[in-house]
Amino acid sequence: MKDHRTLDDREETAAEERLYRAILTLRSVDDCRAFFHDLCTPAELQAFKDRWAVVELLSGGELSYRQIHERTGISVTTIGRVARYLGAGQGGYARALQRSQRQG
């Protein structure tokens, strides 16, 4: 947490909850694109896109970290972090991947 923050833990949790609820109101890719372009800096949005690309490439199980790096330019450190959370995180990547594959 940054030093300038004034929200207490309860307020921080409530703000997080409201953010997730706002995301759940989005109904289309265009809605999501507009929201995230407004919410994120270009660098933050690129980081999200990079991580999701890594999730998709890792899920195929055919490429090594080095091959993913060579193909995408994404750092091996980021690839390793995504892989760690894909395998032992809270299941968010896996659920989103499964659901997005079903939607095709």
N, C-alpha and C positions, 0 to 999 in steps of 0.2 A: 504494500500500500504506500502511496506517495505521502510525503510529509505534509503537504498542504491540505490534506483531506480533513473535513470536519464532521463527516457522518460517523455516528457510532455504529457498532456492529449490527444492531437491530435495523437501523436506517439503511445501512449498506445491503443487508439481506433483502429488505423490502424493495430497494431500488433494483436489485438484481432480478427479483421476482417480476417486477413491472416490466423490465426489459424483455424477459423471456415471454411474458404474456403478449407484449406488443409484437414480438416476432411471430407468435402463433396466430395473429390476426392476418398475416400476409397471405394472399390467396393465389398468387401466381409468381412465376419467375420474374416477370417485370416488376411486380410489387417488391420482391426481395431485392432485386437489383437496385431499384430506386432507394429503398431503405438503407441498404448497406453502403451505397455510394454516399448517402447523406451522413451516415453514422461514422464511417471509417475514413481514415486518411488513405491516400493511394497506397502507401507502404503497408498499412494494416490489411487492406483488401487484398493486396498481392500476397501477403503472408498466408491469408486464409486460402486463397486459390492454390498456392503452392502446396500447402499441407493436404488439401483435398486431392490434388493430383497425385501426391505420394500415397495417400490411402488407396486410391484406385489402382495405382501401379503395384503396390504391395499385395493387394488382395488377389491379383492374378497369380502370385507366387512364382513367377517365372524369371524375375529380374533381381539381381543383387543390388545392394545399396549403391555400389560403384556404377553399375549400369544405369540405375535411375538417375544418379547424379550426372552422368555423361549425357543422358537423353534430355534432361530438364534444366541442368545448371543449378538445381537446388542442392544446398550443402548436405554433405553426408551427416553432419550433426543434426540437422532438421529431419532428415530421413530417419535417423536412428530414434529421435524423440517421437516422431509419429508412429514408428513401428512399436515402440515401447507402449504407447497409449492404445494403439490398435489391439495389442495383445493383452495388456494388463491395466487398462484404464477403467473408466466407469461404464464402458460399453457404448458410448455415444457414437464413436466412429462406426462401429460394427452395425448398430441399429440403423443409422442414416444410410450406410452403404447398402444394407439389405433392402431397406424400403425404397431407395432410389433405383435399385436394380429391378425391383418388382414393377415400378412405374414405367421403366424402360424408356 
